[in-house]
Amino acid sequence: MGDITWKRDRAGDEEEDALRSMTLEMVGRLAERGAVALELLDDILQPETLSLLRRLPEASDSLYRVLDLVQRLEESGALSSLAELAELLARLRSTWTGPMAADAAEKAGKAVEAADDLVQKGFPELAHGILTAVESAREELRGAGDSPSLFRLLRSMSDPEVREGIRFMLSFAKALSKGLKDGQS
């Protein structure tokens, strides 16, 4: 029993020796660190933080997947590109004024109306037909050799498809000229 008492008394002496050896500067730094630790503990004990800490075990698999994805995006350089794009969009957003946005929205609306008009008038089918005709004409020209003679051109006028094509081109040229004149006024 005597040994236990002696050890307890000696431990108390070591604590006293440690306290006596501390300078005022050391006590001040210890007090600052204690205050920071108390603030951190207070932040952790906030209901929102506690709720988040309770949800962490449930979300750990998702968090691992997100971290893995972010790491892959960073390694591929896509994360930097996304950050640059976000920065560009933020700059655009800050420089756009109300009238600029309204003007852009009006132009977008007109573009949608024009696209709708083209679809209503059968433009996709017409465009497909034009592309098919251009490709067919290219194939025919590849095997034709030199330019046709005047007599061959006159003979091709007897082909009803050639006459229909020329009629269409003349009608188109007339409508184009009229449309250009109307657009200038």
Buried (B, 14 or more C-beta within 10 A) or exposed (E): EEEEEEEEEEEEEEEEEEEEEEEEEEEEEEEEEEEEEEEEEEEEEEEEEEEEEEEEEEEEEEEEEEEEEEEEBEEEEEBEEEEEEEEEEEEEEEEEEEEEEEEEEEEEEEEEEEEEEEEEEEBEEEEEEEEEEEEEEEEEEEEEEEEEEEEEEEEEEEEEEEEEEEEEEEEEEEEEEEEEEEEEE
